[in-house]
Amino acid sequence: MDSAEKSANPASSDVQRRVDGLQLQYIHSIDDGPLDHWPGFFTDQCLYTIIARDNVERGQDLGVMRFESAAMLRDRATATQHAAVFAPRTIRHILSTSLLDRVDANGIHARTNVAIYQTSPDGDTNLLVTAQYRDWIVDTGGELKFREKRVVYDTFRLPDSVVYPL
């Protein structure tokens, strides 16, 4: 099926709409909270990693964050909200439409470009990171969830102020 046929296919349009909706709800859980909702976007056994693009291109799976279950994500959300000590900030994500690379019985493989900004308490806004979400999304009884979310960042030096999920 070529891209013209794919875009005219109502089933394809529905999958695109559902994936884009999932991405928007995901970023709103980070940007607007409560962060307690963030782990709910993942399957119980999942992978969430933040990794440099140059590491991915070299075949190195070494990232700055790696969580392998929703329970680990819940721990991170709790620590970020209650235990971690850092200056408060506002996070905002800007997303592209997701590119659906593959849709099959195993799920949906999608890529979404993202720019993430942070605003400090004094009102200065800075670009935190540009990245691409490389996702494996599965349908869990009518609800889409991330089985894997790889945040592949372009920035050569990730700021030490990355405390929130990306």
C-alpha positions in Angstrom: 0.0 0.0 0.0 1.5 3.3 -1.0 1.3 6.5 1.1 -1.8 7.8 -0.9 -3.7 4.6 -0.2 -2.6 4.6 3.4 -3.8 8.2 4.0 -7.2 7.4 2.4 -7.7 4.2 4.5 -10.1 5.0 7.3 -8.5 2.4 9.6 -5.1 4.0 9.1 -6.6 7.4 9.9 -8.1 6.0 13.1 -4.8 4.6 14.1 -3.1 7.9 13.4 -5.7 9.8 15.4 -5.4 7.4 18.4 -1.5 7.5 18.4 -1.5 11.3 18.2 -4.1 11.4 21.0 -1.9 9.1 23.1 1.1 11.4 22.5 -0.8 14.5 23.5 -2.2 13.0 26.7 1.3 11.7 27.6 2.9 15.1 27.3 0.1 16.8 29.2 0.7 14.4 32.1 4.3 15.8 32.2 3.6 19.4 31.4 0.4 19.9 33.4 0.4 17.0 35.8 -0.3 15.3 37.9 2.9 13.4 37.2 1.4 10.4 39.0 -0.6 9.8 35.7 2.6 9.4 33.7 3.3 5.7 34.4 -0.3 4.9 33.4 0.7 5.4 29.8 2.9 2.3 29.8 2.4 -1.4 30.0 3.4 -3.1 33.2 6.5 -4.5 31.5 7.9 -1.7 29.4 11.0 0.2 28.5 11.5 3.9 28.9 14.9 5.2 28.1 16.6 8.6 27.3 19.5 8.0 25.0 21.8 10.2 22.8 21.3 9.9 19.1 25.0 9.4 18.5 24.9 6.3 20.9 22.0 4.9 19.0 23.8 5.4 15.7 26.9 3.5 17.1 24.7 0.7 18.3 25.3 1.5 22.0 22.3 1.2 24.3 23.7 3.4 27.0 21.3 6.1 28.1 21.0 8.7 30.8 17.8 7.1 32.2 16.4 3.6 31.8 13.3 2.1 33.4 12.1 -1.4 32.6 8.6 -1.5 34.3 5.7 0.7 35.2 6.6 0.2 38.9 10.0 1.8 38.2 8.3 4.7 36.5 6.0 5.1 39.5 9.0 5.3 41.7 10.5 8.0 39.5 7.3 10.0 39.4 7.1 9.9 43.2 10.7 10.8 43.7 10.4 13.7 41.2 7.3 15.1 43.0 8.2 14.5 46.6 11.8 13.5 47.3 14.0 15.2 44.7 15.4 18.6 45.5 15.5 21.0 42.5 14.3 24.4 41.6 10.7 24.3 40.4 10.3 24.7 36.7 7.6 24.6 34.0 8.0 22.1 31.2 6.4 22.4 27.8 6.5 19.9 24.9 5.9 20.7 21.3 5.2 17.7 19.1 5.1 16.8 15.4 2.5 14.5 14.1 3.6 10.9 14.6 5.0 9.0 11.7 3.6 5.4 11.8 6.5 3.2 10.6 4.7 -0.1 11.0 1.3 -1.2 12.1 0.9 -5.0 12.6 -0.3 -7.7 15.0 2.6 -6.8 17.4 1.6 -3.2 17.7 2.4 0.2 16.3 5.9 1.5 15.7 6.0 5.3 15.5 8.4 8.2 15.5 7.5 11.7 16.8 9.7 14.7 16.8 9.7 16.8 20.0 11.1 20.0 21.3 11.0 20.5 25.1 11.3 23.9 26.8 11.7 24.7 30.4 10.9 27.9 32.2 12.7 28.7 35.4 11.1 30.4 38.5 12.6 33.8 37.3 10.7 33.5 34.0 13.5 32.6 31.6 12.6 30.0 29.0 15.2 27.8 27.4 15.2 25.0 25.0 16.0 21.9 27.1 16.3 19.3 24.3 15.2 18.4 20.8 14.5 14.7 20.4 12.6 12.0 18.7 10.2 9.6 20.4 10.7 6.1 19.0 7.8 4.2 20.3 6.4 0.7 20.3 2.7 1.1 21.1 0.3 -1.8 21.9 -3.5 -2.0 22.2 -4.4 -3.2 25.7 -8.1 -4.0 25.5 -9.0 -0.9 23.5 -6.5 1.5 25.2 -3.2 2.3 23.6 -0.1 2.1 25.8 3.6 2.4 25.3 5.5 -0.9 25.4 8.7 1.0 24.6 9.4 4.7 24.6 12.9 5.6 23.5 13.6 9.3 23.8 16.5 9.8 21.4 17.9 13.3 22.0 19.9 15.3 19.4 21.6 17.6 21.9 25.3 16.7 22.4 25.2 17.7 26.1 22.1 17.0 28.0 21.6 19.6 30.8 22.0 18.3 34.3 18.6 19.8 35.1 16.7 16.9 33.4 14.6 15.8 36.4 11.2 15.3 34.7 10.5 12.6 32.2 10.9 13.8 28.7 
